[in-house]
Amino acid sequence: MRAHICPRPSLAGIRKDRYCSWPMTAAHNYKADLAFLDDRRGPMTETLRAWCAINSGSANLAGLKRMHAALCEGFAGLGAEIETVPSRPHQIVTEDGEVVEQPVGDMLRLVKRPQAPVRVLLTGHMDTVFGEDHPFQSERFLDDDTLNAPGAADMKGGLLVMLNALMAIENSPLAERVGYEVLINADEEIGSIGSAHMLTEAAKRAQFACVYEPALADGTLAGARKGSGNFSAVIRGKSAHAGREHHLGRNALVAAADFIAGIDKLSGQREGLTVNVARLDGGGPNNVVPDLAVARFNVRLEQPADSDWLLEQANALIAEIDAREGYSAKLEGGFTRPPKPMTAQLEAFFLALRATGEELGINIDWVPTGGCCDGNNIAAAGIPVIDTLGVRGANIHSAQEIAKLDSLVERAKLSALLLLKIAAGDLPNPGAFVAEKT
């Protein structure tokens, strides 16, 4: 019988390590399973460089198509069912205040052994924040372990970690016990509005999920995450000659400034809630009263109920401006990422990952963060998800973005061992955890 990892004393009334092993008649040779990855650093690095050389900014549909093809080729060796799934178009507010639809890149979906006893959803994104016209388009090695390249950490390196972990599983005798669905979307960096419905549907078919956003450079993972929403306040006034008929004009920029001052004051009125006014479009020549302004802002929040409160406050500010003579105002946008709290079920999953990391000599810690990702949407569908299982990296969303190359194999082994131990019964299925009150 394999030894159990026994429960430690509880904290806050909930057992912290509900990952006792299930009895088995013989120990599985995980070392042999992971040996497949021992010599993969070189090939993984070369693939990462090739993928980073493809510009796949969220709005670069041609580049996303090339990246999609590269991923199809890379993941084909898994022998899974593979398909291209169209994304829904995004609705955006233009500088003219009009709501228009914008197409986004297609998703890549793979399915293998959907009836297996262990069913996991693995997700990632192929898009980056660096468009075709961004100056950051090339790579450089800062040292033998550090690659500076667009998307190296966020998250082409993570896609490689996912792929190689699945390759290791396919080479294991335990493979038949692991069923997986892979979704790689092309609009994560702009909110996943066109793919969120697929994430939700896939989450309902899985027991738990793994997302391959980058960990911090020291390996720390994101735990609880804030929710997020993006909004545009479209305010229209009346243009007039600034000198001859200024009194006949209705200055949309001034009204927008009133709205901005009001919405900004909402930061901190609920614990953990922040409002960031990011951009103001509108205006023109100095001698014309501006008749249009579009104020764009982002909201982060910790508690799901605070979304209703924020909307009530924002709509009240909009209604006050809309009621002014000669003005109209409308709020566009909404919340696209629900908060992801640290539930007892998720904490048990993290503790299981920590135990897995200890076997590999990897220290696993996690911290709450104001950032959000597809893990928020998956968690909202009701399954536990760890969403920073990709490479160790830093400076994402900037031209200083780096990936630590040693973490390509390190993190692939971590994911592979985690899934294989769940398949073997050495770790219970994270989706089956039930909080136990003391």
Sequence and secondary structure as in RCSB ss.txt:
>XXXX:A:sequence
MRAHICPRPSLAGIRKDRYCSWPMTAAHNYKADLAFLDDRRGPMTETLRAWCAINSGSANLAGLKRMHAALCEGF
AGLGAEIETVPSRPHQIVTEDGEVVEQPVGDMLRLVKRPQAPVRVLLTGHMDTVFGEDHPFQSERFLDDDTLNAP
GAADMKGGLLVMLNALMAIENSPLAERVGYEVLINADEEIGSIGSAHMLTEAAKRAQFACVYEPALADGTLAGAR
KGSGNFSAVIRGKSAHAGREHHLGRNALVAAADFIAGIDKLSGQREGLTVNVARLDGGGPNNVVPDLAVARFNVR
LEQPADSDWLLEQANALIAEIDAREGYSAKLEGGFTRPPKPMTAQLEAFFLALRATGEELGINIDWVPTGGCCDG
NNIAAAGIPVIDTLGVRGANIHSAQEIAKLDSLVERAKLSALLLLKIAAGDLPNPGAFVAEKT
>XXXX:A:secstr
          BTTB S        SS   HHHHHGGGTT HHHHHHHHHHHHTS  BTT HHHHHHHHHHHHHHH
GGG  EEEEE    EEEE TTS EEEE    EEEEEE TTSSEEEEEEEE  BS  TT S    EEEETTEEE T
TIIIIIHHHHHHHHHHHHHHTSTTGGGEEEEEEEES GGGT TTTHHHHHHHHHH SEEEEB  B TT  EEEEE
 EEEEEEEEEE B  BTTTSGGG B HHHHHHHHHHHHHTTTTSSTT EEEEEEEEE   TTB   EEEEEEEEE
ESSTTHHHHHHHHHHHHHHHHHTSTT EEEEEEEEEE  B   HHHHHHHHHHHHHHHHHT    EEEES   HH
HHHHHTTS EE B S BEE TTSTT EEETHHHHHHHHHHHHHHHHHHHTSS  GGG    B 
